[in-house]
């Protein structure tokens, strides 16, 4: 269920975030634009890695069931959401 983003998409998103920050008069930059953009890219990549790990943990939990559960089935989808949200809540990132 991983949602991989291409390098181009990550760079595009980072430029969009930077542009929004630059338009805000209350934001003061202490580094040059490129350094800030690279920091944003790094943050996005870290978040992607984190969510990829959550995805992997959820899938591992499903695969560890005593009986095989077919990927794509309704039961698999329900368990995936449940386990993924459990892992997410452990990080304090789940808001309901």
C-alpha positions as CSV (number, residue, x, y, z in Angstrom):
1,X,0.0,0.0,0.0
2,X,3.0,2.2,-0.2
3,X,2.5,5.5,-2.0
4,X,5.9,6.2,-3.5
5,X,6.5,9.6,-4.8
6,X,9.0,10.3,-7.5
7,X,11.9,12.6,-6.8
8,X,10.3,15.2,-9.2
9,X,7.1,15.2,-7.2
10,X,8.9,15.6,-3.9
11,X,10.9,18.5,-5.3
12,X,7.7,20.0,-6.7
13,X,6.0,19.7,-3.3
14,X,9.0,21.2,-1.6
15,X,9.0,24.2,-3.9
16,X,5.3,24.7,-3.3
17,X,5.8,24.7,0.5
18,X,8.8,27.1,0.1
19,X,6.8,29.4,-2.1
20,X,4.0,29.5,0.5
21,X,6.4,30.3,3.3
22,X,8.1,33.0,1.2
23,X,4.7,34.7,0.7
24,X,4.1,34.8,4.5
25,X,5.4,38.1,6.0
26,X,5.7,36.5,9.4
27,X,8.3,33.9,8.3
28,X,11.9,35.0,8.3
29,X,14.5,32.9,6.6
30,X,18.0,32.4,8.1
31,X,19.3,30.2,5.2
32,X,19.2,30.6,1.5
33,X,16.2,29.3,-0.4
34,X,17.9,26.2,-1.7
35,X,19.0,25.0,1.7
36,X,15.4,25.5,3.0
37,X,14.0,23.6,0.0
38,X,16.5,20.7,0.7
39,X,15.4,20.6,4.3
40,X,11.8,20.4,3.2
41,X,12.7,17.6,0.7
42,X,14.5,15.7,3.6
43,X,11.4,16.1,5.8
44,X,9.1,14.7,3.1
45,X,11.4,11.8,2.5
46,X,11.6,11.0,6.2
47,X,7.8,11.0,6.4
48,X,7.5,8.7,3.4
49,X,10.0,6.3,5.0
50,X,8.0,6.4,8.3
51,X,4.7,5.6,6.5
52,X,6.4,2.8,4.5
53,X,7.6,1.3,7.7
54,X,4.0,1.4,9.1
55,X,2.8,-0.2,5.9
56,X,5.3,-3.0,6.2
57,X,4.5,-3.6,9.9
58,X,0.7,-3.8,9.1
59,X,1.3,-6.3,6.3
60,X,3.6,-8.4,8.5
61,X,0.9,-8.6,11.2
62,X,-1.6,-9.8,8.6
63,X,0.8,-12.4,7.3
64,X,1.5,-13.6,10.8
65,X,-2.1,-14.7,11.2
66,X,-2.6,-18.5,11.8
67,X,-4.6,-18.8,8.6
68,X,-3.8,-17.2,5.3
69,X,-5.8,-14.0,4.4
70,X,-5.9,-13.2,0.7
71,X,-4.5,-9.8,-0.1
72,X,-7.1,-7.5,-1.5
73,X,-10.0,-9.3,0.2
74,X,-12.4,-7.3,2.4
75,X,-10.9,-9.0,5.5
76,X,-7.4,-8.2,4.5
77,X,-8.3,-4.5,3.9
78,X,-10.0,-4.3,7.3
79,X,-7.1,-5.8,9.1
80,X,-4.6,-3.7,7.2
81,X,-6.5,-0.5,8.2
82,X,-6.7,-1.7,11.8
83,X,-3.0,-2.6,12.1
84,X,-1.8,0.4,10.2
85,X,-3.8,2.7,12.5
86,X,-2.5,0.9,15.6
87,X,1.0,1.5,14.5
88,X,0.2,5.1,13.6
89,X,-1.4,5.7,17.0
90,X,1.8,4.4,18.7
91,X,3.5,7.4,17.1
92,X,0.8,9.8,18.2
93,X,0.0,10.6,14.5
94,X,-3.6,9.3,14.5
95,X,-6.2,11.9,15.0
96,X,-9.8,10.9,15.2
